[in-house]
Amino acid sequence: MATNVPGAVEALLTSEPLSAFLATSRDDRPHVAPVWYRYEDGVVEVTTTGRKLANLRGNPRVSLSVQKAAAGIPEWTVTLLGTATVVADAAATREANARINRRYGVPEESWAGNTLVRIDVGSASLRTY
């Protein structure tokens, strides 16, 4: 599948498990929160609930930022812009939740009450330091 994400960016997004910062919007005001994620073929999967989920239902346009840093000094930052889709499928949510949790080394059933969100990446940028 062709994506808008360069191979070098894909390699970073699928490397070690780093936290991402998901930016959503409510009433034209930003809301940024850390999330665990999984990236594959131009799509980011997250499972979430609460304010983030409510914001995504109201406005699917998002930004996602992932940074690798050592002792507070950044090595690289990836910024993605995309459109989120809330997935109302319990089986798909369980499977995605298990994939994300495996990536971060926690039991697959952790955070089972969250909802699956898939983000189709429209653009990606990379900055190295």
PyMOL commands that set and color helices and strands:
alter all, ss='L'
color gray80, all
select helices_A, chain A and resi 7-13+50-58+90-103
alter helices_A, ss='H'
color red, helices_A
select strands_A, chain A and resi 20-26+29-35+38-40+43-48+61-70+73-87+115-128
alter strands_A, ss='S'
color yellow, strands_A
deselect
rebuild
show_as cartoon
